[in-house]
Amino acid sequence: MKNRYLFLIGPLAVLCWTSCGKPAKQNTALPPTPVSVTEAKKAEAIYYDQYQGSVVALNTVELRSEVSGFITGIFFKEGEVVTKGKELYEIDRRKYIAAYDQAVANLSSAEANLVKAQKDVDRYNFLLKQDAVARQTVDQAVAAYETNKSQVAVAKAGVLSAKTDLSYSVIAAPFTGRIGISQVKLGAQVTPGTTLLNTISSEHPIAVDMVINEQDINRFYDLQKKSTDSTFKLQLSDGITTYNKPGKILAIDRGVNNQTGTIKVRIQFPNEDDVLKDGMSCVIKVLNGQSGNRIIIPTKAVSEQMGENFVFVSLDTIAKQHKVTLGPHIGNNVVVLDGLQEGDKVITDGFQRLRDGGKITLGNPSAQKASGQAKQGK
C-alpha cells in the first residue's frame, strides 16, 4: 500500500516542477504610442536671405587746402547740409590778391612791349623797301618782336596761376551734402595737401555695401536686371526697425576676392529723410528665389539625426519616417522644400518614442506622460 502512494507522487512531482520551473510565455508587443498630428499644408511663404551690410555715402570728399596760410573765415554750421558752391573756409587772401595784381601788371607791361616791337618791325620793313636801313636791323626787330610775344604768353600764364591760387584761398563745397565737424579753428595754419579741414558726404541717395559668396554672383546679376520694390529690405542696427524705402542694385564689384571667395555688392536706397547715415551697420534682406506657395509644417515636428532632418508621417495606425529638406523658418513653422506632400499627416507630438513603422494611436501624449509620472509618484 505504501509503495503504491510513492508511485503516484513521482509523476506529480515531475509535473509540478515542470509547470513551476518553466516561465510562462509573455506578450512582448508594445502598445500603440499616442501621438498628435497636423496636416502638411501649402501656404504663401515669403522669406528673405540676410546679409550684413554697411551704409556708405555715394560721394565723400575730404576737404584739404591747396595753398598755405591761416584760416581767416569759417562760413558754415557744423553738421548742416551745404549746397554745391557754398563757401566753407577762407585762407588769408592778402598775399594771393597781391600776387594776382602783380601778375596782371606784368601782363600789361609785356603786352605794351609787344605792341612797341610790332611797330618797330613795321617801320623797319618800310625803310628796308626804301633801302634806308640794313637788313640786320630788320632781323633784330623781328627777333625782339618774337621775344616780346613769348613774354606775353609767360605773363598770361602767371596771371592764370595767381588767379588759381587766389581761388584756392576760398574752399567751397564741391557738391551738395552734409558737412562734418571742423578739424581746424579760426587762426589755424594749414599746409597744402596735408591739413584735413573737414569731410563732406552726399546723403540722398545713399548706398549699402554687402559681401556675397561667389556662388551667388549670377543670382545678383539677375536681380540687377530685374527686381521689385520688395526684393531688398533694410533692417536698421536696432534689429527691429525696417527701413520703409525700396532698394536696387547700383553696382557689383569688378572681381572676386581670391582669398575669401566673395564679391561686394552695392544697393542704393533713397534717403530724403536722412534716416541712413554714412558708416551705419545694418542687415540687408534679399528675397529668396524659392519664395512662393510652399509646404509648411510646425518646426517642432522636425527631428535632427546626424545632420539630417526627419519627420514622422501617420499612415492610419503606422508611423513612417520621412527625410525632409528644409527651407527657412517662418515664425513657429518651417518650409519643407522636399520630402512631404500636401495633405500628409505629420506627427507633431509623441514621435520622440517612435521608430520607423511603429504603431500609433491618436491621443494626447502630454496627458499620458503626466499620468505616467503620477503613477510613478504613488
C-alpha positions as CSV (number, residue, x, y, z in Angstrom):
1,M,0.0,0.0,0.0
2,K,2.8,2.4,0.9
3,N,4.6,1.6,-2.3
4,R,1.5,2.5,-4.4
5,Y,1.4,6.0,-2.9
6,L,5.1,6.6,-3.7
7,F,4.5,5.5,-7.3
8,L,1.8,8.2,-7.7
9,I,3.8,11.0,-6.1
10,G,6.7,10.8,-8.6
11,P,4.8,11.8,-11.7
12,L,3.0,14.6,-9.8
13,A,6.3,16.0,-8.6
14,V,7.8,16.0,-12.1
15,L,4.6,17.7,-13.4
16,C,4.8,20.3,-10.7
17,W,8.4,21.1,-11.2
18,T,7.9,21.4,-14.9
19,S,5.0,23.9,-14.6
20,C,6.7,26.0,-11.9
21,G,10.3,26.0,-13.2
22,K,9.5,27.0,-16.8
23,P,8.3,30.6,-17.1
24,A,5.1,31.3,-18.9
25,K,5.3,32.8,-22.4
26,Q,4.8,36.6,-22.2
27,N,3.2,39.0,-24.7
28,T,6.1,41.3,-26.0
29,A,4.1,43.5,-28.3
30,L,4.3,47.2,-27.3
31,P,1.1,49.2,-27.0
32,P,0.4,51.9,-29.7
33,T,2.1,55.2,-29.0
34,P,-0.4,58.1,-28.6
35,V,0.6,61.0,-30.9
36,S,-0.7,64.3,-32.1
37,V,-0.8,65.1,-35.9
38,T,-1.3,68.0,-38.1
39,E,-1.8,68.2,-41.9
40,A,1.0,69.5,-44.1
41,K,-0.5,72.5,-45.9
42,K,0.6,74.7,-48.7
43,A,0.8,78.4,-48.0
44,E,2.4,81.6,-49.4
45,A,5.9,81.5,-47.9
46,I,7.8,84.8,-48.4
47,Y,11.2,84.7,-46.9
48,Y,14.5,86.6,-47.2
49,D,18.2,85.8,-47.1
50,Q,20.1,88.0,-44.7
51,Y,23.4,89.7,-45.3
52,Q,25.4,92.0,-43.0
53,G,25.7,95.5,-44.6
54,S,27.3,98.9,-44.0
55,V,25.8,102.2,-45.1
56,V,28.1,104.2,-47.4
57,A,27.7,107.7,-49.0
58,L,27.9,107.6,-52.8
59,N,30.2,110.6,-52.7
60,T,32.5,111.6,-49.9
61,V,35.3,114.2,-50.0
62,E,38.0,115.2,-47.5
63,L,38.4,118.9,-47.7
64,R,42.1,120.0,-47.8
65,S,43.7,123.3,-48.7
66,E,45.8,123.6,-51.9
67,V,47.5,126.8,-50.6
68,S,49.2,127.6,-47.3
69,G,48.2,130.3,-44.8
70,F,46.0,130.9,-41.8
71,I,42.3,130.3,-41.6
72,T,40.5,133.7,-41.6
73,G,36.9,132.6,-42.1
74,I,34.6,129.6,-41.4
75,F,31.2,130.1,-43.1
76,F,29.0,127.1,-42.1
77,K,27.4,125.4,-39.2
78,E,28.9,122.0,-38.3
79,G,26.7,119.1,-39.3
80,E,24.4,121.1,-41.7
81,V,23.6,120.3,-45.3
82,V,25.6,122.7,-47.6
83,T,24.8,123.3,-51.2
84,K,27.2,122.9,-54.0
85,G,29.4,126.0,-54.4
86,K,28.8,127.4,-50.9
87,E,31.9,129.0,-49.4
88,L,33.1,127.0,-46.4
89,Y,36.6,128.2,-45.4
90,E,38.8,131.2,-46.2
91,I,42.5,131.3,-46.0
92,D,44.3,134.6,-45.6
93,R,44.0,136.1,-49.1
94,R,46.1,139.2,-49.0
95,K,49.3,137.8,-50.5
96,Y,47.3,135.9,-53.1
97,I,45.5,139.1,-54.1
98,A,48.8,140.9,-54.3
99,A,50.3,138.2,-56.4
100,Y,47.4,138.3,-58.8
101,D,47.6,142.1,-59.1
102,Q,51.3,141.8,-59.8
103,A,50.7,139.1,-62.5
104,V,48.2,141.3,-64.2
105,A,50.6,144.3,-64.2
106,N,53.3,142.1,-65.7
107,L,50.9,141.0,-68.4
108,S,50.1,144.7,-69.2
109,S,53.8,145.5,-69.4
110,A,54.5,142.5,-71.7
111,E,51.6,143.4,-74.0
112,A,52.9,147.0,-74.2
113,N,56.4,145.9,-75.2
114,L,54.8,143.6,-77.8
115,V,53.0,146.5,-79.3
116,K,56.2,148.5,-79.5
117,A,58.1,145.6,-81.0
118,Q,55.3,145.2,-83.6
119,K,55.6,148.8,-84.6
120,D,59.4,148.6,-84.9
121,V,59.1,145.6,-87.2
122,D,56.6,147.5,-89.4
123,R,58.8,150.6,-89.5
124,Y,62.0,148.8,-90.4
125,N,60.3,146.8,-93.1
126,F,59.1,150.0,-94.7
127,L,62.6,151.5,-94.5
128,L,64.1,148.3,-95.9
129,K,61.9,148.7,-99.0
130,Q,63.4,152.2,-99.4
131,D,66.8,150.8,-98.9
132,A,67.2,153.1,-95.9
133,V,68.1,150.6,-93.3
134,A,70.3,147.5,-93.1
135,R,68.8,144.0,-93.4
136,Q,70.3,143.1,-90.0
137,T,68.4,145.9,-88.2
138,V,65.1,144.4,-89.6
139,D,66.1,140.9,-88.4
140,Q,66.9,142.2,-84.9
141,A,63.5,143.9,-84.8
142,V,61.7,140.7,-85.8
143,A,63.6,138.7,-83.1
144,A,62.7,141.3,-80.5
145,Y,59.1,141.0,-81.5
146,E,59.1,137.2,-81.1
147,T,60.7,137.6,-77.7
148,N,58.1,140.0,-76.5
149,K,55.4,137.7,-77.9
150,S,56.8,134.9,-75.7
151,Q,56.9,137.2,-72.7
152,V,53.2,138.0,-73.2
153,A,52.5,134.2,-73.1
154,V,54.5,133.8,-69.9
155,A,52.7,136.8,-68.3
156,K,49.3,135.3,-69.2
157,A,50.4,132.0,-67.6
158,G,51.5,134.0,-64.5
159,V,48.1,135.6,-64.3
160,L,46.3,132.3,-64.6
161,S,48.5,130.8,-61.8
162,A,48.0,133.7,-59.5
163,K,44.2,133.6,-60.2
164,T,44.1,129.9,-59.4
165,D,46.0,130.4,-56.1
166,L,43.6,133.2,-55.2
167,S,40.6,131.0,-55.9
168,Y,42.1,128.2,-53.8
169,S,42.2,130.6,-50.8
170,V,38.4,130.1,-50.6
171,I,37.3,126.5,-50.2
172,A,33.8,125.8,-51.4
173,A,31.5,122.7,-51.3
174,P,32.2,120.5,-54.3
175,F,28.6,119.1,-54.2
176,T,25.5,119.3,-52.1
177,G,26.0,117.2,-48.9
178,R,26.3,117.2,-45.2
179,I,29.5,118.6,-43.7
180,G,31.0,117.3,-40.5
181,I,32.7,118.8,-37.5
182,S,35.5,121.2,-38.5
183,Q,39.0,119.9,-37.8
184,V,40.5,123.4,-37.7
185,K,39.6,126.6,-36.0
186,L,40.0,130.3,-36.9
187,G,43.6,131.3,-37.0
188,A,44.9,127.8,-37.5
189,Q,47.7,127.4,-40.0
190,V,47.2,125.0,-42.9
191,T,49.6,123.2,-45.1
192,P,48.7,122.4,-48.7
193,G,47.5,118.8,-49.2
194,T,48.2,117.8,-45.6
195,T,45.9,119.6,-43.2
196,L,42.4,118.0,-43.1
197,L,39.8,120.7,-42.8
198,N,36.6,118.7,-42.9
199,T,34.7,115.9,-44.6
200,I,31.6,116.3,-46.7
201,S,29.4,113.5,-47.9
202,S,26.2,113.1,-50.0
203,E,23.1,111.7,-48.4
204,H,20.4,111.3,-51.0
205,P,20.5,108.8,-52.5
206,I,22.7,106.6,-50.3
207,A,24.0,103.0,-50.6
208,V,24.6,99.9,-48.5
209,D,27.6,97.6,-49.2
210,M,27.3,93.9,-48.6
211,V,29.5,90.9,-49.4
212,I,28.2,87.8,-51.1
213,N,29.7,84.4,-51.9
214,E,30.9,84.0,-55.5
215,Q,28.3,81.2,-55.9
216,D,25.6,83.8,-55.7
217,I,27.0,86.2,-58.4
218,N,24.6,85.1,-61.2
219,R,21.7,85.4,-58.9
220,F,22.6,89.1,-58.1
221,Y,23.3,89.8,-61.8
222,D,19.7,88.7,-62.5
223,L,18.4,90.8,-59.6
224,Q,20.3,93.8,-61.1
225,K,18.4,93.4,-64.3
226,K,15.0,92.7,-62.8
227,S,13.9,93.4,-59.2
228,T,10.8,94.8,-57.5
229,D,10.2,97.1,-54.5
230,S,10.1,94.0,-52.2
231,T,13.3,92.4,-53.4
232,F,15.5,94.3,-51.0
233,K,14.6,95.2,-47.4
234,L,16.8,97.0,-45.0
235,Q,16.8,96.3,-41.2
236,L,18.4,99.0,-39.1
237,S,21.0,98.4,-36.4
238,D,18.5,98.2,-33.6
239,G,17.4,94.9,-35.1
240,I,13.7,95.9,-35.0
241,T,13.2,98.8,-37.4
242,T,12.7,98.1,-41.1
243,Y,13.6,100.9,-43.5
244,N,10.5,101.7,-45.5
245,K,12.2,102.6,-48.8
246,P,12.9,100.1,-51.6
247,G,16.4,99.4,-52.8
248,K,18.0,98.4,-56.1
249,I,21.4,97.1,-57.1
250,L,23.7,100.0,-58.1
251,A,26.8,98.1,-58.7
252,I,28.5,94.7,-58.4
253,D,32.3,94.9,-57.9
254,R,34.6,94.2,-60.8
255,G,36.0,90.9,-59.4
256,V,36.1,88.3,-56.7
257,N,38.5,88.4,-53.8
258,N,40.6,85.3,-54.4
259,Q,41.4,85.0,-50.7
260,T,37.8,85.0,-49.4
261,G,35.9,83.9,-52.5
262,T,33.5,86.9,-52.0
263,I,32.4,89.9,-54.0
264,K,31.0,93.2,-52.9
265,V,27.5,94.3,-54.0
266,R,26.2,97.9,-53.6
267,I,22.5,98.5,-53.0
268,Q,21.1,102.0,-53.5
269,F,18.3,103.5,-51.3
270,P,16.5,106.8,-51.3
271,N,17.2,108.8,-48.2
272,E,15.2,112.0,-48.4
273,D,14.5,112.0,-44.6
274,D,18.2,111.5,-43.7
275,V,17.5,108.3,-41.8
276,L,20.5,106.4,-43.0
277,K,24.0,107.7,-42.0
278,D,27.3,107.0,-43.6
279,G,29.0,104.2,-41.6
280,M,25.9,102.7,-40.0
281,S,25.7,98.9,-39.7
282,C,22.5,97.2,-40.9
283,V,21.1,93.9,-42.3
284,I,20.1,93.6,-45.9
285,K,17.3,91.1,-46.5
286,V,17.2,89.7,-50.1
287,L,14.0,88.0,-51.3
288,N,14.7,84.3,-51.7
289,G,14.0,83.0,-55.2
290,Q,12.3,79.9,-53.7
291,S,9.6,82.0,-52.1
292,G,6.1,81.2,-53.1
293,N,3.4,78.6,-52.5
294,R,5.3,76.1,-50.3
295,I,4.5,73.3,-47.8
296,I,4.7,74.5,-44.3
297,I,4.7,72.4,-41.1
298,P,5.3,73.2,-37.4
299,T,9.0,73.4,-36.5
300,K,8.5,71.1,-33.5
301,A,7.6,68.2,-35.8
302,V,11.2,68.0,-37.1
303,S,13.9,66.0,-35.5
304,E,17.6,66.0,-36.5
305,Q,19.8,62.9,-36.8
306,M,23.4,63.0,-37.9
307,G,22.9,66.4,-39.6
308,E,19.8,65.3,-41.5
309,N,16.2,66.3,-40.8
310,F,13.3,63.8,-40.4
311,V,9.6,63.8,-39.7
312,F,7.1,61.1,-38.9
313,V,4.0,60.8,-41.1
314,S,0.9,59.0,-39.8
315,L,-0.4,56.2,-42.1
316,D,-3.5,55.1,-40.3
317,T,-2.0,53.3,-37.3
318,I,1.6,53.2,-38.5
319,A,4.2,55.9,-38.3
320,K,6.6,56.2,-41.3
321,Q,9.8,58.3,-41.1
322,H,10.5,60.7,-43.9
323,K,13.7,62.5,-44.7
324,V,13.0,66.2,-45.5
325,T,14.8,69.2,-46.9
326,L,14.0,72.3,-45.0
327,G,13.8,75.9,-46.1
328,P,13.8,78.9,-43.8
329,H,11.8,79.2,-40.5
330,I,8.8,81.4,-40.5
331,G,7.6,82.1,-37.0
332,N,6.9,78.7,-35.3
333,N,6.7,77.0,-38.7
334,V,9.3,75.8,-41.2
335,V,9.2,75.5,-45.0
336,V,9.7,72.0,-46.4
337,L,11.3,72.0,-49.8
338,D,11.3,68.3,-50.4
339,G,10.2,65.1,-48.6
340,L,6.5,65.8,-48.0
341,Q,3.3,66.1,-50.0
342,E,0.4,68.4,-49.3
343,G,-2.1,66.7,-47.1
344,D,0.4,64.4,-45.3
345,K,-0.4,63.9,-41.7
346,V,2.7,64.9,-39.8
347,I,3.2,63.8,-36.2
348,T,3.9,66.9,-34.1
349,D,4.0,65.4,-30.6
350,G,4.9,61.9,-29.3
351,F,7.3,61.0,-32.0
352,Q,10.2,61.0,-29.6
353,R,9.3,57.4,-28.6
354,L,8.6,56.3,-32.1
355,R,10.6,54.3,-34.6
356,D,10.0,53.8,-38.3
357,G,7.0,51.5,-38.7
358,G,5.9,51.8,-35.1
359,K,2.2,51.6,-34.2
360,I,0.4,54.8,-33.2
361,T,-2.9,56.0,-31.9
362,L,-4.3,59.5,-31.9
363,G,-4.3,60.8,-28.4
364,N,-2.8,63.3,-26.1
365,P,0.9,62.4,-25.5
366,S,1.3,65.1,-22.9
367,A,-1.6,63.8,-20.8
368,Q,-0.3,60.3,-21.0
369,K,3.2,61.4,-19.9
370,A,1.7,63.3,-16.9
371,S,-0.4,60.3,-16.0
372,G,2.7,58.0,-16.1
373,Q,4.6,60.4,-13.8
374,A,1.7,60.4,-11.3
375,K,1.6,56.6,-11.1
376,Q,5.4,56.5,-10.5
377,G,4.9,59.0,-7.7
378,K,2.4,56.6,-6.0
